[in-house]
């Protein structure tokens, strides 16, 4: 499998560059979830990052990707789909 060094912005991994496996199209996954275990026996804390373009060319095409931290408040809104017939 091929990997790509991808920077992380915000959250606990701010400023780090980690190798992320890319798919068959050469793009990393849209979301990157990192479970962090807790010492007191509770379920692990889940940190979620969303893929965004790192740079955009003059033609509007992305060249490279980075991951931005998604706060817990925005995760619920992001996961819901808005179907046109549910109004």
N, C-alpha and C positions, 0 to 999 in steps of 0.2 A: 504494500500500500504506500502511496505517496503522501507526504505531509508538507505543510507550508507553515513557516514561522508567522504567527499572527499576533499583533499587539492587542492588549486588553486595556480598556479605559474605564475608570471608575470602579467602585466596590473594593473588595479585598485584594484583587489581582491588579490593581491600578499600576500601570507602568511596566508590567511584565510582558515578555514576548515568549509565547509557548508554541511548540509544534502541534498543529491540529491536522488530523487526517482529512484529506479532501476526497470527495466522491468521484464518480466516473466522469462528471462534467468538469472537474478541476476546481470546484467551489467547496468551501467548508460548509458545515451544516448551518441552518438559519439560526438556531439557538444552541447554546452551549451551557449545560447544567453541571454544576460542581457541588456534590454533596459533601458537607463537612461534618464529621461525627462529633457528637456532644459527649462530654465526660460523665454527665449525670444520668445516662441511660435513656434520655429522651430521643425521639427520632432525629436523624441528621438534619442540619440546617442546609437548605438548598439555595445556592446562589445561581442566578440565571443571567446570562449575557446574550444579547441579540446582535446578529451580524449586520453591519452597515458598511457602505463603501468607504475605503480609506482615502482615496483620491478620485476625483471625477475629471475626465478629460474635457477638452473644449467641445467635443461632440456629445457629451453627456454620458459617456460610457465609463463604468467603474474600472479602475486599475488597482487591484488589491483590495483586501478586506480588513476590517478590524472589528472587535467585539466591544459593545458598550453595555455597561451594567444596567439591569432593569430592576428598579426598586420593587419591594414586595407590594406596594400599593398599586402599581401599574400592571402587575402580572395578571390580575383578574380581568381587567378591561381588555388586555391584549388577547386573551384566550378565547373570548366570545366572538362568534361569527354573527354578522348581521345579514340575514337572508331578506331579500326584497319582499317576500310574501308574509313576513311576520309582523307587519305594521298593524 
